[in-house]
């Protein structure tokens, strides 16, 4: 982050936003005030639903930078509020255009971001959005692109899992759900009952060996209600097979873990490895 728009964005405006001679703002029918630095009227305009690639920075009315992004992709949506929204501005831009938009801080935070207006802003203060539209991808092309990337990621993940299983000399078959379950210590206590509390120690890591969580490091076992969805599906399935005193290594595919969702240090579509020790069960 930078403190003053003039300190770094001035250089960007001299390069990407060069050609600005008239500092007069125009007013769109929505009420949006805007100024183009570079305008390519023969180039493509985005349609609602298209995925657009942007560089942008927005500042407060005094020029203090609030946020700056490089190569940011987002989907163009319908205007989130009247009186001139950022969506109104983006819809005016051709591929390759650079522009400045003035947006009321209260409207942007409470209606576009759906957040409380930070105390530093007044209701009538205008934010300054400096935007360069780099590329436009129709939504159907974007979906094809994502599908290809997903298939590629899945194939790479399958390859890495196979290599991991070979490294640990695992020759068993996964369960019908796809869970790999390796017994380290069988255990001789009771089997957990669904809906009852169980307490475990565990070590969680990726198939490359990088640890992302450990109750051992915290020196505090983890207690949860078994079989009611309080933990990822792979855990519930595994604990159902365990007895108190048992310890197992689990290789959990993404659909039994966090799927396409990123959670903390865990990237989307990650296969997770857990070593779980069942300490007690009600």
Order of alpha helices (4+ residues) and beta strands (2+ residues): alpha-beta-beta-beta-beta-alpha-beta-beta-alpha-beta-beta-beta-alpha-beta-alpha-beta-beta
